[in-house]
Amino acid sequence: MKKKTRGENIKRITALSLLTALSLIIFVIESMIPPISPIPGIKLGLANVITLFLIITADPKSSLAVLLARITLAAIFAGQAVSFFYSLCGGLLAWAAMCISSRILNKKPVWFISAAGAIFHNIGQITAAAVLMTKAALVYLPYLLISGCITGVLTGLLTDFTIEKMKKSGLLDKLSYTVTTKRKDNM
């Protein structure tokens, strides 16, 4: 493995910035959708498609950079410091769960990796709520775990669909090469 050149690093930063912007746009659009359930905290988590996409097609470091940038920018745009803490706890736990399960399962099936991430995202957010507010927030955990399984599978299927379409178009190889932190000498 050989480190990327300065020009390749600029392309990498540009690609990751565009993916961060896309993730933030998805987050903002999803936040405008009325709640799908009367239970607080249940949402589709479509912005996670970008994080999962990068875990599967690029590397954990790139996906973490995009995730942290999106969480920070979303908290700034949403204007609530407490939402930053919830998102950060859930996002980091989900990221770790997806990275670990992706590695163990050799990146397949994507829907299962996504469901694991969604479950751990909910665990992280409920833990944050229990720490910040009250232990009574733990009452929501079973409902959030069930919804996390469902929404995680849907998000994973959408990610898998996106990866397959990008593979067929040839865009996946170009993007994966651009955003990974290291490259092979023979490329």
TIRO-2110 file (N, C-alpha, C; in Angstrom, 1 decimal):
// TIRO-2110
0.8, -1.2, 0.0, N, 1, A
0.0, 0.0, 0.0, CA, 1, A
0.9, 1.2, 0.0, C, 1, A
0.4, 2.2, -0.7, N, 2, A
1.2, 3.5, -0.9, CA, 2, A
0.2, 4.6, -0.5, C, 2, A
0.7, 5.6, 0.2, N, 3, A
-0.1, 6.8, 0.5, CA, 3, A
-0.5, 7.5, -0.7, C, 3, A
-1.7, 8.2, -0.6, N, 4, A
-2.1, 9.0, -1.8, CA, 4, A
-1.4, 10.3, -1.9, C, 4, A
-1.3, 10.8, -3.1, N, 5, A
-0.6, 12.0, -3.4, CA, 5, A
-1.5, 13.2, -3.0, C, 5, A
-0.9, 14.4, -3.0, N, 6, A
-1.7, 15.6, -2.6, CA, 6, A
-3.0, 15.8, -3.5, C, 6, A
-2.8, 15.6, -4.8, N, 7, A
-4.0, 15.7, -5.7, CA, 7, A
-5.1, 14.7, -5.3, C, 7, A
-4.6, 13.5, -5.0, N, 8, A
-5.6, 12.4, -4.7, CA, 8, A
-6.2, 12.7, -3.3, C, 8, A
-5.5, 13.3, -2.4, N, 9, A
-6.1, 13.7, -1.1, CA, 9, A
-7.1, 14.8, -1.3, C, 9, A
-6.9, 15.8, -2.2, N, 10, A
-7.9, 16.8, -2.5, CA, 10, A
-9.1, 16.2, -3.1, C, 10, A
-9.0, 15.2, -4.0, N, 11, A
-10.1, 14.5, -4.6, CA, 11, A
-10.9, 13.8, -3.5, C, 11, A
-10.2, 13.2, -2.5, N, 12, A
-10.8, 12.4, -1.4, CA, 12, A
-11.6, 13.4, -0.6, C, 12, A
-11.0, 14.5, -0.2, N, 13, A
-11.7, 15.5, 0.7, CA, 13, A
-12.9, 16.0, -0.1, C, 13, A
-12.8, 16.3, -1.3, N, 14, A
-13.9, 16.8, -2.1, CA, 14, A
-15.1, 15.7, -2.2, C, 14, A
-14.7, 14.5, -2.4, N, 15, A
-15.7, 13.4, -2.5, CA, 15, A
-16.4, 13.2, -1.1, C, 15, A
-15.6, 13.2, -0.1, N, 16, A
-16.2, 13.1, 1.3, CA, 16, A
-17.1, 14.3, 1.6, C, 16, A
-16.7, 15.5, 1.2, N, 17, A
-17.5, 16.7, 1.4, CA, 17, A
-18.8, 16.6, 0.7, C, 17, A
-18.8, 16.1, -0.5, N, 18, A
-20.1, 15.9, -1.3, CA, 18, A
-21.0, 14.9, -0.6, C, 18, A
-20.4, 13.8, -0.1, N, 19, A
-21.1, 12.8, 0.6, CA, 19, A
-21.7, 13.3, 1.9, C, 19, A
-20.9, 14.1, 2.6, N, 20, A
-21.4, 14.7, 3.8, CA, 20, A
-22.6, 15.6, 3.5, C, 20, A
-22.5, 16.4, 2.4, N, 21, A
-23.6, 17.3, 2.0, CA, 21, A
-24.8, 16.5, 1.7, C, 21, A
-24.6, 15.4, 0.9, N, 22, A
-25.8, 14.5, 0.6, CA, 22, A
-26.4, 13.9, 1.8, C, 22, A
-25.6, 13.5, 2.8, N, 23, A
-26.1, 12.9, 4.0, CA, 23, A
-26.9, 14.0, 4.8, C, 23, A
-26.4, 15.2, 4.8, N, 24, A
-27.1, 16.3, 5.5, CA, 24, A
-28.4, 16.7, 4.9, C, 24, A
-28.4, 16.7, 3.5, N, 25, A
-29.6, 16.9, 2.8, CA, 25, A
-30.7, 15.9, 3.1, C, 25, A
-30.3, 14.6, 3.1, N, 26, A
-31.2, 13.5, 3.5, CA, 26, A
-31.7, 13.7, 4.9, C, 26, A
-30.8, 14.0, 5.8, N, 27, A
-31.2, 14.3, 7.2, CA, 27, A
-32.3, 15.4, 7.3, C, 27, A
-32.0, 16.5, 6.6, N, 28, A
-32.9, 17.6, 6.7, CA, 28, A
-34.3, 17.3, 6.1, C, 28, A
-34.3, 16.6, 5.0, N, 29, A
-35.5, 16.2, 4.3, CA, 29, A
-36.3, 15.3, 5.2, C, 29, A
-35.6, 14.3, 5.8, N, 30, A
-36.2, 13.3, 6.7, CA, 30, A
-36.8, 14.0, 7.9, C, 30, A
-36.1, 15.0, 8.4, N, 31, A
-36.6, 15.7, 9.6, CA, 31, A
-37.9, 16.5, 9.4, C, 31, A
-38.2, 16.8, 8.1, N, 32, A
-39.5, 17.4, 7.7, CA, 32, A
-40.6, 16.5, 7.6, C, 32, A
-40.4, 15.2, 7.6, N, 33, A
-41.4, 14.2, 7.5, CA, 33, A
-42.1, 14.1, 8.9, C, 33, A
-43.4, 14.1, 8.9, N, 34, A
-44.0, 13.9, 10.2, CA, 34, A
-43.7, 12.6, 10.9, C, 34, A
-43.7, 12.5, 12.2, N, 35, A
-43.3, 11.3, 12.9, CA, 35, A
-44.2, 10.1, 12.4, C, 35, A
-43.5, 9.0, 12.2, N, 36, A
-44.2, 7.8, 11.7, CA, 36, A
-44.8, 7.0, 12.9, C, 36, A
-44.6, 7.4, 14.1, N, 37, A
-45.1, 6.7, 15.3, CA, 37, A
-45.2, 7.7, 16.4, C, 37, A
-46.2, 7.5, 17.3, N, 38, A
-46.3, 8.4, 18.5, CA, 38, A
-45.2, 8.2, 19.5, C, 38, A
-44.3, 7.2, 19.3, N, 39, A
-43.2, 6.9, 20.2, CA, 39, A
-42.1, 7.8, 19.8, C, 39, A
-41.5, 8.6, 20.7, N, 40, A
-40.4, 9.5, 20.4, CA, 40, A
-39.2, 8.8, 20.0, C, 40, A
-38.5, 9.3, 19.0, N, 41, A
-37.2, 8.7, 18.5, CA, 41, A
-37.3, 7.8, 17.4, C, 41, A
-38.5, 7.4, 17.0, N, 42, A
-38.6, 6.4, 15.8, CA, 42, A
-38.6, 7.2, 14.5, C, 42, A
-37.6, 6.9, 13.7, N, 43, A
-37.5, 7.5, 12.4, CA, 43, A
-36.8, 6.6, 11.5, C, 43, A
-36.8, 6.8, 10.2, N, 44, A
-36.2, 5.9, 9.2, CA, 44, A
-34.7, 5.9, 9.3, C, 44, A
-34.1, 7.0, 9.5, N, 45, A
-32.6, 7.0, 9.6, CA, 45, A
-32.0, 6.9, 8.2, C, 45, A
-32.5, 7.6, 7.2, N, 46, A
-32.1, 7.4, 5.8, CA, 46, A
-30.7, 8.0, 5.6, C, 46, A
-30.3, 9.0, 6.5, N, 47, A
-28.9, 9.6, 6.3, CA, 47, A
-27.9, 8.5, 6.6, C, 47, A
-28.3, 7.5, 7.3, N, 48, A
-27.3, 6.4, 7.6, CA, 48, A
-26.9, 5.6, 6.4, C, 48, A
-27.7, 5.8, 5.3, N, 49, A
-27.3, 5.1, 4.0, CA, 49, A
-25.9, 5.5, 3.6, C, 49, A
-25.6, 6.8, 3.7, N, 50, A
-24.3, 7.3, 3.3, CA, 50, A
-23.2, 6.7, 4.2, C, 50, A
-23.4, 6.6, 5.5, N, 51, A
-22.4, 6.1, 6.5, CA, 51, A
-22.2, 4.6, 6.1, C, 51, A
-23.3, 3.8, 6.0, N, 52, A
-23.2, 2.4, 5.7, CA, 52, A
-22.5, 2.2, 4.3, C, 52, A
-22.9, 3.0, 3.4, N, 53, A
-22.3, 2.9, 2.0, CA, 53, A
-20.8, 3.0, 2.1, C, 53, A
-20.3, 4.0, 2.9, N, 54, A
-18.9, 4.2, 3.0, CA, 54, A
-18.2, 3.0, 3.8, C, 54, A
-18.9, 2.5, 4.8, N, 55, A
-18.3, 1.4, 5.5, CA, 55, A
-18.1, 0.2, 4.6, C, 55, A
-19.1, -0.1, 3.7, N, 56, A
-19.1, -1.2, 2.8, CA, 56, A
-18.2, -1.0, 1.7, C, 56, A
-18.2, 0.2, 1.1, N, 57, A
-17.4, 0.4, -0.2, CA, 57, A
-16.1, 1.0, 0.0, C, 57, A
-15.9, 1.7, 1.1, N, 58, A
-14.6, 2.5, 1.2, CA, 58, A
-13.9, 2.0, 2.5, C, 58, A
-13.9, 2.8, 3.5, N, 59, A
-13.2, 2.4, 4.8, CA, 59, A
-13.9, 3.0, 6.0, C, 59, A
-13.7, 2.5, 7.2, N, 60, A
-14.3, 3.0, 8.4, CA, 60, A
-13.9, 4.5, 8.7, C, 60, A
-12.6, 4.8, 8.4, N, 61, A
-12.2, 6.2, 8.6, CA, 61, A
-12.9, 7.2, 7.8, C, 61, A
-13.2, 6.9, 6.6, N, 62, A
-13.9, 7.8, 5.7, CA, 62, A
-15.4, 7.9, 6.2, C, 62, A
-16.0, 6.8, 6.6, N, 63, A
-17.4, 6.8, 7.0, CA, 63, A
-17.5, 7.6, 8.3, C, 63, A
-16.5, 7.5, 9.2, N, 64, A
-16.5, 8.2, 10.5, CA, 64, A
-16.4, 9.7, 10.3, C, 64, A
-15.6, 10.1, 9.3, N, 65, A
-15.4, 11.5, 9.0, CA, 65, A
-16.7, 12.1, 8.6, C, 65, A
-17.4, 11.4, 7.7, N, 66, A
-18.7, 11.9, 7.1, CA, 66, A
-19.7, 11.9, 8.2, C, 66, A
-19.8, 10.9, 9.0, N, 67, A
-20.8, 10.8, 10.1, CA, 67, A
-20.6, 11.9, 11.1, C, 67, A
-19.4, 12.2, 11.5, N, 68, A
-19.1, 13.2, 12.5, CA, 68, A
-19.4, 14.6, 11.9, C, 68, A
-19.1, 14.8, 10.7, N, 69, A
-19.4, 16.1, 10.0, CA, 69, A
-20.9, 16.3, 9.9, C, 69, A
-21.6, 15.2, 9.5, N, 70, A
-23.1, 15.4, 9.4, CA, 70, A
-23.7, 15.6, 10.8, C, 70, A
-23.3, 14.9, 11.8, N, 71, A
-23.9, 15.1, 13.1, CA, 71, A
-23.6, 16.5, 13.6, C, 71, A
-22.4, 17.0, 13.4, N, 72, A
-22.1, 18.4, 13.9, CA, 72, A
-22.9, 19.4, 13.1, C, 72, A
-22.9, 19.3, 11.8, N, 73, A
-23.7, 20.3, 11.0, CA, 73, A
-25.2, 20.2, 11.2, C, 73, A
-25.7, 19.0, 11.4, N, 74, A
-27.1, 18.8, 11.7, CA, 74, A
-27.5, 19.5, 13.0, C, 74, A
-26.6, 19.4, 14.0, N, 75, A
-26.9, 20.0, 15.3, CA, 75, A
-26.8, 21.5, 15.2, C, 75, A
-25.9, 22.0, 14.4, N, 76, A
-25.9, 23.5, 14.1, CA, 76, A
-27.1, 24.0, 13.5, C, 76, A
-27.5, 23.2, 12.4, N, 77, A
-28.8, 23.7, 11.7, CA, 77, A
-30.0, 23.5, 12.5, C, 77, A
-30.1, 22.4, 13.3, N, 78, A
-31.2, 22.2, 14.2, CA, 78, A
-31.3, 23.1, 15.4, C, 78, A
-30.1, 23.6, 15.8, N, 79, A
-30.0, 24.6, 16.8, CA, 79, A
-30.2, 24.0, 18.2, C, 79, A
-30.0, 22.7, 18.4, N, 80, A
-30.2, 22.2, 19.8, CA, 80, A
-28.9, 21.4, 20.2, C, 80, A
-28.3, 21.8, 21.2, N, 81, A
-27.1, 21.2, 21.7, CA, 81, A
-27.4, 19.8, 22.2, C, 81, A
-28.5, 19.6, 22.8, N, 82, A
-28.8, 18.3, 23.4, CA, 82, A
-29.0, 17.2, 22.2, C, 82, A
-29.5, 17.7, 21.1, N, 83, A
-29.7, 16.8, 20.0, CA, 83, A
-28.3, 16.3, 19.5, C, 83, A
-27.3, 17.2, 19.6, N, 84, A
-25.9, 16.8, 19.2, CA, 84, A
-25.5, 15.6, 20.1, C, 84, A
-25.7, 15.7, 21.4, N, 85, A
-25.3, 14.6, 22.3, CA, 85, A
-26.0, 13.3, 22.0, C, 85, A
-27.3, 13.4, 21.7, N, 86, A
-28.1, 12.2, 21.4, CA, 86, A
-27.5, 11.6, 20.1, C, 86, A
-27.4, 12.4, 19.1, N, 87, A
-26.9, 11.9, 17.8, CA, 87, A
-25.5, 11.4, 17.8, C, 87, A
-24.7, 12.0, 18.6, N, 88, A
-23.3, 11.6, 18.7, CA, 88, A
-23.2, 10.2, 19.4, C, 88, A
-23.9, 10.1, 20.5, N, 89, A
-24.0, 8.8, 21.2, CA, 89, A
-24.5, 7.7, 20.3, C, 89, A
-25.6, 7.9, 19.7, N, 90, A
-26.3, 6.9, 18.9, CA, 90, A
-25.4, 6.7, 17.6, C, 90, A
-24.9, 7.7, 17.0, N, 91, A
-24.1, 7.6, 15.8, CA, 91, A
-22.8, 6.8, 15.9, C, 91, A
-22.1, 7.1, 17.0, N, 92, A
-20.8, 6.5, 17.2, CA, 92, A
-21.0, 5.0, 17.6, C, 92, A
-22.1, 4.7, 18.4, N, 93, A
-22.3, 3.3, 18.7, CA, 93, A
-22.8, 2.5, 17.5, C, 93, A
-23.6, 3.2, 16.7, N, 94, A
-24.1, 2.5, 15.4, CA, 94, A
-22.9, 2.3, 14.5, C, 94, A
-22.0, 3.3, 14.3, N, 95, A
-20.9, 3.2, 13.5, CA, 95, A
-20.0, 2.0, 13.9, C, 95, A
-19.7, 2.0, 15.2, N, 96, A
-18.9, 0.9, 15.7, CA, 96, A
-19.5, -0.5, 15.5, C, 96, A
-20.8, -0.6, 15.7, N, 97, A
-21.5, -1.9, 15.5, CA, 97, A
-21.5, -2.3, 14.0, C, 97, A
-21.7, -1.3, 13.1, N, 98, A
-21.6, -1.6, 11.7, CA, 98, A
-20.2, -2.0, 11.2, C, 98, A
-19.2, -1.3, 11.7, N, 99, A
-17.8, -1.6, 11.4, CA, 99, A
-17.5, -3.0, 11.8, C, 99, A
-17.8, -3.3, 13.1, N, 100, A
-17.5, -4.7, 13.6, CA, 100, A
-18.3, -5.7, 12.9, C, 100, A
-19.6, -5.6, 12.7, N, 101, A
-20.3, -6.6, 12.0, CA, 101, A
-20.0, -6.7, 10.5, C, 101, A
-19.6, -5.6, 9.9, N, 102, A
-19.2, -5.6, 8.5, CA, 102, A
-17.9, -6.4, 8.4, C, 102, A
-17.0, -6.3, 9.3, N, 103, A
-15.7, -7.0, 9.3, CA, 103, A
-15.9, -8.5, 9.6, C, 103, A
-16.7, -8.8, 10.6, N, 104, A
-17.0, -10.2, 10.9, CA, 104, A
-17.7, -10.9, 9.8, C, 104, A
-18.7, -10.2, 9.2, N, 105, A
-19.5, -10.9, 8.2, CA, 105, A
-19.0, -10.7, 6.7, C, 105, A
-17.8, -10.1, 6.6, N, 106, A
-17.2, -9.9, 5.3, CA, 106, A
-18.1, -9.0, 4.4, C, 106, A
-18.8, -8.0, 5.0, N, 107, A
-19.6, -7.0, 4.4, CA, 107, A
-20.9, -7.5, 3.8, C, 107, A
-21.3, -8.7, 4.1, N, 108, A
-22.6, -9.2, 3.7, CA, 108, A
-23.3, -9.9, 4.8, C, 108, A
-24.6, -9.9, 4.9, N, 109, A
-25.6, -9.1, 4.2, CA, 109, A
-25.7, -7.7, 4.7, C, 109, A
-25.8, -6.7, 3.8, N, 110, A
-25.8, -5.3, 4.2, CA, 110, A
-27.0, -5.0, 5.1, C, 110, A
-28.1, -5.6, 4.8, N, 111, A
-29.3, -5.3, 5.6, CA, 111, A
-29.1, -5.7, 7.1, C, 111, A
-28.4, -6.8, 7.3, N, 112, A
-28.1, -7.2, 8.7, CA, 112, A
-27.2, -6.2, 9.4, C, 112, A
-26.1, -5.8, 8.7, N, 113, A
-25.2, -4.9, 9.2, CA, 113, A
-25.9, -3.6, 9.6, C, 113, A
-26.8, -3.1, 8.7, N, 114, A
-27.6, -1.9, 8.9, CA, 114, A
-28.5, -2.1, 10.2, C, 114, A
-29.1, -3.2, 10.3, N, 115, A
-30.0, -3.5, 11.4, CA, 115, A
-29.2, -3.4, 12.7, C, 115, A
-28.1, -4.0, 12.7, N, 116, A
-27.2, -4.0, 13.9, CA, 116, A
-26.9, -2.5, 14.3, C, 116, A
-26.6, -1.7, 13.3, N, 117, A
-26.3, -0.3, 13.5, CA, 117, A
-27.5, 0.4, 14.0, C, 117, A
-28.6, 0.2, 13.5, N, 118, A
-29.9, 0.8, 14.0, CA, 118, A
-30.2, 0.5, 15.4, C, 118, A
-30.0, -0.8, 15.7, N, 119, A
-30.3, -1.2, 17.1, CA, 119, A
-29.3, -0.5, 18.1, C, 119, A
-28.0, -0.5, 17.7, N, 120, A
-27.1, 0.2, 18.6, CA, 120, A
-27.2, 1.7, 18.6, C, 120, A
-27.7, 2.2, 17.5, N, 121, A
-28.0, 3.7, 17.5, CA, 121, A
-29.1, 4.0, 18.6, C, 121, A
-30.1, 3.2, 18.6, N, 122, A
-31.2, 3.4, 19.6, CA, 122, A
-30.7, 3.1, 21.0, C, 122, A
-29.8, 2.2, 21.2, N, 123, A
-29.3, 1.9, 22.5, CA, 123, A
-28.5, 3.1, 23.0, C, 123, A
-27.7, 3.7, 22.0, N, 124, A
-26.9, 4.9, 22.4, CA, 124, A
-27.7, 6.1, 22.7, C, 124, A
-28.8, 6.3, 22.0, N, 125, A
-29.7, 7.4, 22.2, CA, 125, A
-30.5, 7.3, 23.5, C, 125, A
-30.9, 6.1, 23.8, N, 126, A
-31.7, 5.8, 25.1, CA, 126, A
-30.7, 6.0, 26.2, C, 126, A
-29.5, 5.5, 26.1, N, 127, A
-28.5, 5.7, 27.2, CA, 127, A
-28.2, 7.2, 27.4, C, 127, A
-28.1, 8.0, 26.3, N, 128, A
-27.9, 9.4, 26.5, CA, 128, A
-29.1, 10.0, 27.2, C, 128, A
-30.3, 9.6, 26.8, N, 129, A
-31.5, 10.2, 27.4, CA, 129, A
-31.6, 9.8, 28.9, C, 129, A
-31.2, 8.6, 29.3, N, 130, A
-31.2, 8.1, 30.7, CA, 130, A
-30.2, 8.9, 31.5, C, 130, A
-29.1, 9.3, 30.9, N, 131, A
-28.0, 10.0, 31.6, CA, 131, A
-28.5, 11.5, 31.7, C, 131, A
-29.0, 12.1, 30.6, N, 132, A
-29.3, 13.5, 30.6, CA, 132, A
-30.6, 13.8, 31.3, C, 132, A
-31.6, 12.9, 31.2, N, 133, A
-32.9, 13.2, 31.7, CA, 133, A
-33.3, 12.3, 32.8, C, 133, A
-33.8, 11.2, 32.5, N, 134, A
-34.3, 10.3, 33.6, CA, 134, A
-34.2, 8.8, 33.1, C, 134, A
-34.0, 7.9, 34.0, N, 135, A
-33.9, 6.5, 33.7, CA, 135, A
-35.3, 6.0, 33.1, C, 135, A
-36.3, 6.8, 33.3, N, 136, A
-37.6, 6.4, 32.8, CA, 136, A
-37.6, 6.3, 31.2, C, 136, A
-36.6, 6.9, 30.6, N, 137, A
-36.4, 6.8, 29.1, CA, 137, A
-36.2, 5.4, 28.7, C, 137, A
-35.7, 4.5, 29.6, N, 138, A
-35.5, 3.1, 29.3, CA, 138, A
-36.7, 2.4, 28.9, C, 138, A
-37.9, 2.9, 29.3, N, 139, A
-39.2, 2.3, 28.9, CA, 139, A
-39.3, 2.2, 27.4, C, 139, A
-38.8, 3.2, 26.7, N, 140, A
-38.9, 3.2, 25.2, CA, 140, A
-38.0, 2.2, 24.5, C, 140, A
-37.0, 1.7, 25.2, N, 141, A
-36.0, 0.8, 24.6, CA, 141, A
-36.6, -0.4, 23.8, C, 141, A
-37.5, -1.2, 24.4, N, 142, A
-38.0, -2.3, 23.6, CA, 142, A
-38.7, -1.8, 22.2, C, 142, A
-39.4, -0.7, 22.3, N, 143, A
-40.1, -0.2, 21.1, CA, 143, A
-39.1, 0.3, 20.1, C, 143, A
-38.0, 0.9, 20.6, N, 144, A
-37.0, 1.4, 19.7, CA, 144, A
-36.2, 0.3, 19.1, C, 144, A
-36.0, -0.8, 19.8, N, 145, A
-35.2, -1.9, 19.3, CA, 145, A
-36.0, -2.6, 18.2, C, 145, A
-37.3, -2.7, 18.4, N, 146, A
-38.1, -3.3, 17.3, CA, 146, A
-38.1, -2.4, 16.1, C, 146, A
-38.4, -1.1, 16.3, N, 147, A
-38.4, -0.2, 15.1, CA, 147, A
-37.0, -0.1, 14.5, C, 147, A
-35.9, -0.2, 15.3, N, 148, A
-34.6, -0.2, 14.8, CA, 148, A
-34.3, -1.4, 13.8, C, 148, A
-34.8, -2.6, 14.2, N, 149, A
-34.7, -3.7, 13.4, CA, 149, A
-35.4, -3.5, 12.0, C, 149, A
-36.6, -3.0, 12.1, N, 150, A
-37.4, -2.8, 10.8, CA, 150, A
-36.7, -1.7, 10.0, C, 150, A
-36.5, -0.5, 10.6, N, 151, A
-35.9, 0.6, 9.8, CA, 151, A
-34.4, 0.3, 9.3, C, 151, A
-33.7, -0.5, 10.2, N, 152, A
-32.4, -0.8, 9.8, CA, 152, A
-32.3, -1.7, 8.6, C, 152, A
-33.2, -2.7, 8.6, N, 153, A
-33.3, -3.6, 7.4, CA, 153, A
-33.7, -2.8, 6.1, C, 153, A
-34.6, -1.9, 6.3, N, 154, A
-35.0, -1.1, 5.1, CA, 154, A
-33.9, -0.2, 4.6, C, 154, A
-33.2, 0.4, 5.5, N, 155, A
-32.0, 1.2, 5.2, CA, 155, A
-30.9, 0.4, 4.6, C, 155, A
-30.7, -0.8, 5.1, N, 156, A
-29.7, -1.7, 4.5, CA, 156, A
-30.0, -2.2, 3.1, C, 156, A
-31.3, -2.5, 2.9, N, 157, A
-31.7, -2.8, 1.6, CA, 157, A
-31.6, -1.7, 0.6, C, 157, A
-31.9, -0.5, 1.0, N, 158, A
-31.7, 0.7, 0.2, CA, 158, A
-30.2, 0.9, -0.1, C, 158, A
-29.3, 0.7, 0.9, N, 159, A
-27.9, 0.8, 0.7, CA, 159, A
-27.4, -0.2, -0.3, C, 159, A
-27.8, -1.5, -0.1, N, 160, A
-27.4, -2.5, -1.0, CA, 160, A
-27.9, -2.3, -2.5, C, 160, A
-29.1, -1.8, -2.6, N, 161, A
-29.6, -1.4, -3.9, CA, 161, A
-28.7, -0.3, -4.6, C, 161, A
-28.4, 0.7, -3.8, N, 162, A
-27.5, 1.8, -4.3, CA, 162, A
-26.1, 1.2, -4.7, C, 162, A
-25.6, 0.4, -3.9, N, 163, A
-24.3, -0.2, -4.2, CA, 163, A
-24.3, -1.0, -5.5, C, 163, A
-25.3, -1.8, -5.7, N, 164, A
-25.5, -2.6, -6.9, CA, 164, A
-25.6, -1.8, -8.1, C, 164, A
-26.5, -0.7, -8.0, N, 165, A
-26.7, 0.2, -9.2, CA, 165, A
-25.4, 0.9, -9.5, C, 165, A
-24.6, 1.3, -8.5, N, 166, A
-23.4, 2.0, -8.8, CA, 166, A
-22.3, 1.1, -9.3, C, 166, A
-22.3, -0.2, -8.9, N, 167, A
-21.4, -1.2, -9.5, CA, 167, A
-21.7, -1.3, -11.0, C, 167, A
-22.9, -1.5, -11.3, N, 168, A
-23.3, -1.7, -12.7, CA, 168, A
-22.9, -0.5, -13.6, C, 168, A
-23.0, 0.7, -13.0, N, 169, A
-22.7, 1.9, -13.8, CA, 169, A
-21.2, 2.2, -13.8, C, 169, A
-20.4, 1.6, -13.0, N, 170, A
-19.0, 1.8, -13.0, CA, 170, A
-18.6, 3.0, -12.0, C, 170, A
-19.5, 3.6, -11.4, N, 171, A
-19.2, 4.7, -10.5, CA, 171, A
-18.6, 4.2, -9.2, C, 171, A
-19.0, 3.1, -8.8, N, 172, A
-18.6, 2.6, -7.5, CA, 172, A
-17.0, 2.4, -7.4, C, 172, A
-16.4, 1.9, -8.4, N, 173, A
-15.0, 1.7, -8.4, CA, 173, A
-14.3, 3.1, -8.3, C, 173, A
-14.8, 4.0, -9.1, N, 174, A
-14.1, 5.4, -9.1, CA, 174, A
-14.3, 6.0, -7.7, C, 174, A
-15.5, 6.0, -7.2, N, 175, A
-15.7, 6.6, -5.9, CA, 175, A
-15.0, 5.9, -4.8, C, 175, A
-15.0, 4.6, -4.7, N, 176, A
-14.3, 3.8, -3.7, CA, 176, A
-12.8, 4.1, -3.7, C, 176, A
-12.2, 4.2, -4.9, N, 177, A
-10.8, 4.5, -5.1, CA, 177, A
-10.5, 5.9, -4.5, C, 177, A
-11.4, 6.8, -4.8, N, 178, A
-11.2, 8.2, -4.5, CA, 178, A
-11.3, 8.4, -2.9, C, 178, A
-12.2, 7.8, -2.3, N, 179, A
-12.4, 8.1, -0.8, CA, 179, A
-11.6, 7.2, 0.1, C, 179, A
-11.0, 6.1, -0.3, N, 180, A
-10.2, 5.3, 0.6, CA, 180, A
-9.0, 6.0, 1.0, C, 180, A
-8.5, 5.8, 2.2, N, 181, A
-7.3, 6.5, 2.7, CA, 181, A
-6.0, 6.0, 2.1, C, 181, A
-5.9, 4.8, 1.6, N, 182, A
-4.7, 4.3, 1.0, CA, 182, A
-5.1, 3.6, -0.3, C, 182, A
-4.1, 3.5, -1.2, N, 183, A
-4.3, 2.8, -2.5, CA, 183, A
-3.3, 1.8, -2.7, C, 183, A
-3.6, 0.8, -3.6, N, 184, A
-2.7, -0.2, -4.0, CA, 184, A
-1.7, 0.3, -5.0, C, 184, A
-0.5, -0.1, -5.0, N, 185, A
0.5, 0.4, -5.9, CA, 185, A
0.2, 0.1, -7.4, C, 185, A
-0.6, -1.0, -7.7, N, 186, A
-0.8, -1.3, -9.0, CA, 186, A
-2.0, -0.6, -9.6, C, 186, A
-2.6, 0.3, -8.9, N, 187, A
-3.8, 1.1, -9.4, CA, 187, A
-3.3, 2.3, -10.1, C, 187, A
END
